[in-house]
Amino acid sequence: MGSMSLEEVLENLELRARVLRALRDVPPEALISPAELAALTAFAEPTIQHARTRNPKLIPPPLSEFSVLRWRLGDVLQWLRDRPVRGHG
């Protein structure tokens, strides 16, 4: 996997900013599915399913009180804010 160009890094930052702006009115306690997590993280849904058991640090930790995979939106957004932009740094 090669380095991202400056243009790609800037596009990634802009996309992240647009997603965060679009979600600012959604309550942080809203629960999201693996498909929604995939859309927010740009990971494919199978990658999320695989990472859960093989590389759990790749994705935010899911909530444990449900029989299906769910994440709290606020937790995911904080995880995204804290995570460095890929190809940057």
N, C-alpha and C positions, 0 to 999 in steps of 0.2 A: 504494500500500500504506500503510495508516494505522498509527498507533501502537497498540501493545498496551495494554490496560488493566492496572492493577496486578494484578487477579485473573488475567488471562491470563499475565502474567509469573510470578506465583507458581505457577500450574499447570505452566508450562514448567519451572521450577526443580524442582518436586516430581517431575515425570516424569523429568527427567534424573537426579535422585538415585535414583529407583527402578530405572532401567535400570542405573546404575552399581553399585548394590547387588546386583542380580540377576546381574551379570557378574563379580563379584569372584572367583568360584571357577573361572572359565574361564581357561585359561592365556593370558597376553598374546601368546604366539607363534601362537595359533590364527589361521587364515586365514578371512576372511569374504568373501562374494560381494557383488555389487552389490545384490541383494535384501536381504541382511542389513544392508549399509550404509544402505540406504534406511530400514529399520526403526529403526536407531540414530539417524539424523540427521533423520528426519521429512521427507526429500526423497522425491519420487516416483522410482521407478527410472529412468524416461525422463529426468528432470532430471539424475540422476547420469551417465547415458550422454552426454547433451548437454554437461554441464559439463566433462566430461573433455577435450573439444576446444575448446569455445567459452569457458569460464570456469573454468579449472582451479583457481583460488583458492577456488572455492565449496565444493569437497570436499577431503578429505585426499588426498595423492598416493598413487596405487596402487603396488603393488610392480611392478618392471619385469622380474623374472626369470621371469614366468609368461606363457604364451600367452593365458591368460584373465585377466580383471580380478579381482584379489584384493588385500585389504588385511590387514595384521597388526592383530589386535584391539587390542593394546596401543598401537599408533600412533594408531588411530582414537580410543580412549578419551582419550589425551593430547591429541589435536586437539580433542576435545569439551570437555575441561577448560579448555584455553587459549582457546577461542572464547567471545566475549561472548554472553550470552543475547540473542536477537533481541528488539528492542523495549525493551532495557534498556541505558541508557548512551548 
